[in-house]
Amino acid sequence: MTSTASTPSTPSTPPPGRVAGLLLAAGGGRRLGGRPKALLDHRGRPLVEHAARVLRDGGCDPVHIVLGAAADAVRERADLTAYTTSENPNWAQGMGTSLRVGLAALAGSGADAVVVSLVDQPGIGAAAVARVVAAYEGRASLASAAYEGRRGHPSLFGADRWADIAASAEGDQGARDYLRQHAGVIKLIECADVAEPYDIDTPEDLRRLE
């Protein structure tokens, strides 16, 4: 009887990690006279719509939005049907609380990483998000957009880092302390050629909105 040698199967290439998007949109706009940033008008629609669409168009799925100030009004005026949302009742205590709420909401989503962005940076578009998404290298990934070599937003956090990031998120610092402590392993992705990292913080900044 002649035996037939079996041909070893070719290992399949592992699929790319699923990268979620997390939009922090809870701020009350204190320096804007109490106008919630999510509801600022941009191109005829609430700014939160623009910021969420940037994450989606940049390759993030799912996209989760953390609301806070005037959350009911945001849900009423903005079309957020393509996204999931949660509400941070402690939004006035700072961005760190919203980051914790968002990471907790995504914990069971099956995402391997998350790209975190801020609602008040309309100069950062889908091209920059896509570059940061492409920096995913596993569940321990840590990457940030950079502007002329200086770290900025958005940032990518592998899922294995979420618990430690949430534990360190306090006040308005968000993940800043964690990123500072891990500066040596952050992959910086230059984005100055495709994005501008300005914030909408003061009445003078509103001129940047169309």
C-alpha positions in Angstrom: 0.0 0.0 0.0 1.4 3.3 -1.0 1.1 6.0 1.6 0.4 9.5 0.5 2.2 12.3 2.4 -0.1 15.0 3.6 0.7 18.5 2.5 1.2 20.8 5.5 -1.5 23.5 5.6 -0.3 27.1 5.1 -0.9 29.1 8.2 -3.4 31.8 7.7 -2.5 35.4 8.3 -4.1 36.5 11.6 -6.8 39.1 11.0 -6.0 42.7 11.9 -7.1 43.9 15.3 -10.5 45.5 15.7 -9.9 49.1 16.6 -12.8 51.0 18.2 -13.2 54.7 18.4 -13.9 56.6 21.6 -15.1 60.3 21.4 -14.9 62.3 24.6 -17.7 64.9 24.2 -18.9 65.6 27.7 -17.4 69.0 28.4 -19.5 72.0 29.4 -17.6 74.7 27.6 -16.9 76.7 30.7 -14.6 79.2 28.8 -17.3 79.4 26.1 -19.9 80.8 28.5 -21.3 77.3 29.4 -22.0 76.3 25.8 -21.4 72.5 25.6 -18.8 71.8 23.0 -20.8 68.9 21.5 -23.5 71.3 20.4 -21.3 73.9 18.8 -22.3 74.5 15.2 -19.9 73.1 12.6 -20.9 73.1 8.9 -24.5 73.4 9.8 -24.6 70.5 12.3 -23.6 69.8 15.9 -19.8 69.4 16.3 -20.3 66.0 17.9 -21.6 64.6 14.6 -18.5 65.8 12.8 -16.1 64.4 15.4 -17.8 61.0 15.5 -17.9 60.7 11.7 -14.1 61.4 11.6 -13.5 58.4 13.8 -15.8 56.2 11.7 -14.3 57.4 8.4 -10.8 56.8 9.8 -11.5 53.1 10.2 -12.8 52.8 13.8 -15.6 50.4 14.5 -17.5 50.6 16.7 -17.5 54.3 17.6 -18.6 55.1 21.2 -19.4 58.6 22.4 -19.3 59.8 26.0 -21.7 62.6 26.7 -22.1 64.7 29.8 -23.1 68.4 29.8 -26.6 68.8 28.2 -26.6 65.1 27.3 -30.3 65.1 26.6 -30.1 68.1 24.3 -27.2 66.5 22.4 -29.2 63.4 21.8 -32.1 65.4 20.7 -30.3 67.7 18.3 -27.5 65.5 16.9 -27.9 62.4 14.8 -26.0 59.8 16.7 -27.9 56.7 15.4 -24.7 55.2 13.9 -22.9 55.2 17.2 -23.3 54.0 20.8 -23.3 56.5 23.6 -23.0 56.6 27.4 -23.4 59.4 29.8 -20.8 60.6 32.4 -22.7 62.0 35.4 -19.3 63.3 36.8 -18.3 65.2 33.6 -17.6 68.4 35.6 -14.8 66.6 37.4 -12.7 66.5 34.2 -11.8 64.5 31.2 -10.4 61.6 33.2 -13.9 60.6 34.3 -15.1 60.5 30.7 -12.2 58.4 29.7 -13.0 55.9 32.4 -16.6 55.7 31.4 -15.7 55.2 27.7 -13.2 52.5 28.3 -15.6 50.7 30.6 -18.3 50.8 28.0 -16.0 49.3 25.4 -14.7 46.6 27.6 -17.1 44.0 26.3 -17.2 45.2 22.6 -14.6 42.8 21.3 -12.2 45.6 20.3 -8.5 45.0 20.5 -7.6 48.6 20.7 -9.3 52.1 20.8 -8.5 55.4 19.2 -9.5 58.2 21.6 -10.3 61.7 20.3 -11.7 64.9 21.6 -14.8 66.6 20.3 -13.2 70.1 20.3 -10.5 69.4 17.7 -12.2 69.8 14.3 -8.8 70.3 12.6 -8.1 66.6 13.0 -9.7 64.6 10.3 -10.1 61.0 9.1 -6.6 61.0 7.5 -4.9 61.4 10.8 -7.2 58.9 12.5 -6.4 56.3 9.8 -2.7 56.8 10.3 -3.1 56.1 14.1 -5.4 53.1 13.4 -2.6 51.7 11.2 -0.2 51.8 14.1 -2.0 48.9 15.8 0.5 46.1 16.5 -1.4 44.0 19.0 -3.3 44.4 22.3 -0.4 46.1 24.0 -0.1 48.8 21.3 0.5 52.4 22.4 0.6 55.1 19.8 -0.3 58.8 19.4 -0.5 61.3 16.6 2.4 63.8 16.6 2.7 67.3 15.2 6.2 68.2 14.2 7.4 65.6 16.7 5.2 66.7 19.6 2.7 64.1 20.9 -0.9 65.1 20.4 -4.3 63.6 19.7 -5.7 61.1 18.8 -4.1 58.3 20.7 -4.4 54.5 20.3 -4.5 52.2 23.4 -4.3 48.5 23.1 -6.9 46.7 25.1 -4.4 45.2 27.5 -3.6 48.7 28.7 -7.1 49.9 29.3 -7.3 48.9 33.0 -4.1 50.7 33.9 -5.0 53.8 31.8 -8.4 54.0 33.5 -6.9 53.7 36.9 -4.5 56.6 36.2 -7.1 58.9 34.6 -7.8 61.8 37.0 -9.2 65.3 36.5 -8.5 67.0 33.3 -5.4 65.0 32.7 -7.1 62.1 30.9 -4.4 59.6 29.9 -1.6 62.2 30.1 0.1 60.8 33.2 0.1 57.2 31.8 1.5 58.4 28.5 4.2 60.4 30.3 5.2 57.3 32.3 5.4 55.2 29.1 6.9 57.8 26.8 9.7 55.4 25.8 7.3 52.9 24.2 4.8 55.2 22.5 4.8 55.0 18.7 4.5 58.6 17.4 2.7 59.0 14.1 3.5 62.2 12.3 0.3 63.9 11.2 1.2 67.6 10.8 0.8 67.3 7.0 -2.8 66.2 7.3 -4.2 67.7 10.4 -4.1 70.8 12.8 -4.4 70.0 16.5 -6.0 73.2 17.7 -8.7 73.2 20.4 -12.0 75.1 20.5 -11.7 76.5 24.0 -12.5 80.3 23.9 -14.9 82.6 22.1 -12.0 83.6 19.8 -11.6 80.0 18.8 -15.1 79.8 17.4 -13.9 81.5 14.2 -12.3 78.2 13.3 -15.7 76.6 13.0 -17.4 76.9 9.6 
